[in-house]
Amino acid sequence: MIAEALLPKLSDWRPTGPGPHSTRLALPNGWEIAIAADQAESLGCRVTELTLSRPAQGATTAAQLTEWAVRSARRVTGLLEPLKVIEIDAARSEAILRSDPPSTRGQRVQYYDLLLHGLHSATLRRYQGDRKGSRRKSVPFALTHEVIAKVAEDLTAE
């Protein structure tokens, strides 16, 4: 199980000094997780980007990409908001999932953005913008080690 293998490694990750910090950890199912964070502590971290990757295994069909996107939206439940498939670009072999609905605070909107590339890469970020449609900016987001492990397990499950 991914969580059982990943949790001790995350607990051992104790970078010192001011961030940003990063780590890459091999998972028992052939995937690798890369975490970039501006702060890491004993129970979690403030993530700026979380990427899961594995070696590409040939061309990805539109049906395979769609299946992974739909499955990911259904399985990834540990985040603040649920994810919804927004776009599938078969020509680029990419799918975009976003928070639905996003979190709102006054005029600000925050949401997760999950980019799937082929069947070999998934990158999670969080963005903030305003309701008026100004440019979005990437913002750090807090995740416990348990949530990171669950997201990794949910995205890499076949």
N, C-alpha and C positions, 0 to 999 in steps of 0.2 A: 504494500500500500504506500502511496506517495507521501501521505501525511506522516506516517511513522518514520520514513527515511528522512524527510525534509525538516521536521520540527527540531531535532537535535542539532542539525547543521545551522539552522537559523538562530537557535539559542546560543551557539558558540560564536556567532558572528558579532563581535564587539569592537567595531572600529573606534579609534581614538582621535581626538582633535575635531576641529570643525569640518563639516562636510563640504562638498558632497562625498559620499562613500558609494562603493559598488562591490558586488560579489557575484560570482558565477558558481552555480552548484549543479552537479550532475544528478539526475533523477534515475531511479532504478528501471524506468520504462524506456530509456534511450533518449529522453528529452533532457534539456538543460534549462535552468532558470537563471536569469540575470536580473538583479535588482539594483537600481540606482536610487539612492535615498539621500536626503539632506540631513537626516538624523536617524540613528539606529540605537535601540535600547534592548533591554532583556526580554521584553514581551512583544515588541513590534517596532515599526519604523514609519517615518514620513517618507513615503515613496514618491519619486518623481517619474519613474518608469519601471514597469515590470514586463519582462519579455520571456516567453517560453519558446524554445526553438529545438529543432532536430534536423538532421541532414535531409535534404529534399529527396523524395523517393519517386522521381519521374513527374510527368505532367499531371496537373490536377484538372479534372473535368468540372464544368459548372455545377453539375449535380452533386459531386463530392464536396465542393466548397459550400454550396447551399446547405447540404446536410450538416456540415461542421458548424456553420453559422447558426442554424436553427437549434441544433443540439446545445451549443454554447449558451445561447440566450436562455434556454430552458434550464440548464444545469447550474450556471453561475448565479448563486443566490446569496453569497456572503457579503455583497457590496451594499452601499447605502441605498441604491436604487436598482431596480431590475433593468436588464439590458434588452434591447429590441434590435432586430436586424433592420438597418437603415438602407444599405445598398450592397449589392453584389455585382462586382465588375468582373465578369468571366474573362474578358480580354486581358486584363491586368492580373488576374487570379487573386483578387483582393475582395474582402468583405469588411464592411464597417458596421459595428454594433455600437449603440449609444444608450445612455440612461433614458428610460421612459417611465414616468416623467422625470425631468431633471429636478434637482433641488433648487429652490428659489429663496432668496433673502432680499427683500426689498426689490431693487431693480437688477440685482445680480442673479445670475443663473450659473450653476455648477453641474457638470455631468461627466460621467466616465465615457471614454472613447476606446473601443477595442478594435484594433486592426488585425484581421487575419490575412495572412499571405500564403497562398497555396494551402497545403496541409502540413506545413512545417514551421510556421511562425505565428505567434500571437503577441501583440504589444498592447498593454493597458496603460492609459494615461488619464489624467483628470484635467478638465478645462474649466475656465471661468470666463464669462462674458456678461454683457448686460442685455436686457430685454429689447433694447433699441437696435441690436444687431451689430454692435461694434466688434472689432477684432477680438477674437478669443485669445487667452493666454493660458499656458500650461501652469498648473498649480500642484504643489505637493499634497498628498492625501495619506491619512493615517490608516495603516492596516496592522492588525495583530499578526503574529506568526501563524496562528491557527487559520486566519482568513487567507493569508498568502498560500498556505498549504492546501486549503480547500479550493481556491481559485486554480492552482496548479493541477490539482487532481481533476477538477471539473473540465478544464480545457484540454487536458491530454487523454482523457478517457476515450476509448474507441467504441 
